[in-house]
Amino acid sequence: MNNEDFSWAYIHGYYYPKFLIMIKNMLWDERYEFLKAIYNDKNKDNLWEERSENPIQDMMEYVARKEYFHFFCMGFTVFEDGRYIVHEQIRELIWRYNNNH
C-alpha cells in the first residue's frame, strides 16, 4: 500500500464514521448549506446549481443517488506522499464531534 492509499484508509476509518454521525444529526437546511459548501469548494468551475424552488429536496435526491461518501471524499485532498488537507467544514464538524462524545 502506498502512502496515499494508506492515508485514504486512515481517513475513511477515522473521519467517515464521525462525519456520518454528525451530518445525519443536522437539520436538512443546515445539512444543505454544509454539503453545498463542500461541493462548491471542490467544483469551483461548476458550482452547485439550484434548479428548482426546493433546493433542499434536490440535495436530498442527489445525496440519495451519490451517498454521503461522495461529499466526504470531496472534503479531502490527499497527496502522493500521504499528507492530506481536511476541508474547513469537516475539520469543524470533527472538532464538534470530539467535544461532544
Residue, then its C-alpha position, 0 to 999 in steps of 0.5 A: m500500500n502506498n502512502e496515499d492509499f494508506s492515508w485514504a484508509y486512515i481517513h475513511g476509518y477515522y473521519y467517515p464514521k464521525f462525519l456520518i454521525m454528525i451530518k445525519n444529526m443536522l437539520w436538512d437546511e443546515r445539512y444543505e448549506f454544509l454539503k453545498a459548501i463542500y461541493n462548491d469548494k471542490n467544483k469551483d468551475n461548476l458550482w452547485e446549481e439550484r434548479s428548482e424552488n426546493p433546493i433542499q429536496d434536490m440535495m436530498e435526491y442527489v445525496a440519495r443517488k451519490e451517498y454521503f461518501h461522495f461529499f466526504c471524499m470531496g472534503f479531502t485532498v490527499f497527496e502522493d506522499g500521504r499528507y492530506i488537507v481536511h476541508e474547513q467544514i469537516r475539520e469543524l464538524i470533527w472538532r464538534y464531534n470530539n467535544n461532544h462524545 
